[in-house]
Amino acid sequence: MEVISHLTEKAIRDYKLVQLALNNGDQGAYAELMHHYRDSLYFMLLKMTNDPTDADDLTIEAFGKAFKNLHQYTPEFAFSTWLFKIASNNCIDFIRKRKKNTFSLDQSLNYEDDGEDMASKLPSSVPDPEESIIKKQKIKLMRQVVEKLKPHYRKLVEMRYFQELSYEEIATELNLPLGTVKAQLFRAREFLYQILKNSQEKI
């Protein structure tokens, strides 16, 4: 216990859950870690993005990245510190990419970003015919990849990303707790990532 003697009681609890998750593959330990930090993580990300949907998705992504790299966690710091660092870095990357994608679409946008009258300078959000074709091809490919998931996960992904239902609507329709829906969608995303990574298909 010496290695974690410097941690708070809460941090020691988390460390034990991490060990259960890593060594025993204990799904309950993963779920408990999510339960402890999901809300506080969400509100931090909401403050950073000012968008509930983005904050929701980034919360799940943060847990996904943390759980995927759980073997790299060391008790030098509390698990919560490590988790929130992953979440904030991921959110900063997301915001940067979003800004880059927004402004790189139109090469004529050469102006000083002083925050004034930005709406009138933004490129049109309506895709041209070529973009529409590319989007349709990506959706078709994504559906093919989703078909490789187990039926339960496939249904969750279809409801969330193809029918664009909220987590609350999915929970109501499937009669599942909201936390369960989010946790299972996280796992479904991880499976999708692995399928894509292990195939030659790129989206």
N, C-alpha and C positions, 0 to 999 in steps of 0.2 A: 504493500500500500504506500510505500515511501514515495514512489514515482508520482502519486497524485495527492500527496499530503498537503500540498500548497493550494489545492483547489477548494472552492467553496462546496458546501454540502450539495447544492444544486448541480454544480459542475461534476462532482463525483458521481451523482446519480446518472448524469448523461454519459459519463465515461463508461459506466457499467452497461448502459444500454447499447453503446457503440460496440463494446466487446461481445455482447450477446448477438447483435446483428452480424458482426464480422465472423465470429467463431462458430455460431450455431445457425446462422441464416434465419434468425428469429424475426418473423414478419411483425410480430407484436412489438418488438423493440423499435423497428423502423416506424411503425404507426405511432408509437408513444413519443418518439422524437419529433415527429411531424405535429402531433397534438400540442406539445409544449411550446413550439415556436412558430406555428403556421400564422397565427393572428398577428403577432408582433412583427414578423417578417413581412407580412402583407402590408401592414400600415407603414412600415419603413419604405417599402417599394412604391406604395401609393404616393407617399410624400415626394419621392424622387421622380416619378413619372407623371403624376397628376392624372392618371387614367386607370380606373378600376379594372378594366379588362387586361391591360398590360400588366398591372400589378399582380393580378390573379395568375396569369400565365408565367410571369417571372418568378413568382413564389414557388410554383411547381418545378420550374426549371432549376431553381436554386437547390431544392431538395434533391432533384435528380442528379445534379453535378456533385453535390456533397456525398450522396449515397454511393455514387459510382466511384468516387475517390476516397471512400471511407478508410481504406487501408493506409492512406497517406496522413491521416489525422494523428497527431501526437498530443499527449496531455500536457504539453508545455503551456498551452492556453486552454481555456474552457471551450467545449464544443460549440457553444453559442457564439463565441467570438469568431471562431473559424467559419462557422456557417454564415454569419452575417457578413463576413469579409467576402466570401464566395458570392453571396447574393448581391452585395453592392458593386463588386467588380463586374459581375455579369450584367447588371442593370446599366452601368456606365457604358459598357460595350454596346448594349442594345440601343441606348440613346444616341451614341455616336454613329452607329450604322444607320439608324433611322434618319438622322440629320443629313448624313452623307448621301443616302438614297434619295432623299427629298430634293436636295439641291444639285445633285449631279445629273438629274434627268434633263435639265435644260442648260445648255452651255452658255446661253445668253445672259444668265443670271450673274453678271459681274457688277456687284454693288457692295457697299459697306453694310454689314449687318448691324444696323443701329436699332433694330426692333420696331421701326416705324413702317406702317403700311405694308407689312410682310404679306398679308393675305393676297394683295393685288399682284404680288411678284411671284407667287408660287406657281409652278407648272400645273397644267390641267391634270386632274386625276383620272380622266377618261382615257382608257388604253386605246392605242391605234390598232388596226386590224392585225398587224404582225404580233403585237403584244397579246391580243386576245387568243390567237392561235397557240402561242407559247404557253399561255396560262391554261388553256384547255388540255394541251399535251401533258403539262405538269399534273393537272388534276387526274387525268386518265392514269398516268403512271403511279400517282399516289394511291389511287383506288386499287391498282394491281398489287401494290405493296401491302396495303391494308388487308386485302383478301388473305394474306398469309398469316394473319393473326388468328388466335383462338377466337371462337364465336363471341364470347363475352367481351373481350377487349375490342374486337372489331365493332361491335354494336356501340360501345362507349365512344370510340373514335369517330364513327359515322355521325352519332348524335351531336358530338361537340364540334367537329370540324366541317362536316358536310351539311348537316341540318342547322348548324350554328346555334345550338341550344345552350343556355347558360348552365353552369354547374347545378344551380338550384332546380332548374327545369328537369335536368337529367335525374337528379336525386328523387324528385317527385314522381317522375314517370316510371322509374325502376324500383321505387319504394326502398331506396337505400339512404343511409346517413350521408350527409354532405361530405364529411371527411373521408368516407369510404370511396365515394365517387372520385374525389381529387387524388387520393392515393392510388386508385386503380388506373386512372388516366395517366398518372406519372409512370406507372409500370408499362402501360400500353405504349407511351412515347418512347420509353427505353427500348422496348422490343422493336419498335419501328426503326429506331436509330440503328440498332444492331443489324436488322435486315438490310437496311440501306447501305450500311458500312461494309457488309459482307457480300454485297452484290456489285455488279459492274454498273448498275443503273444509277444515274445521278439526277437529283431533283434540283 
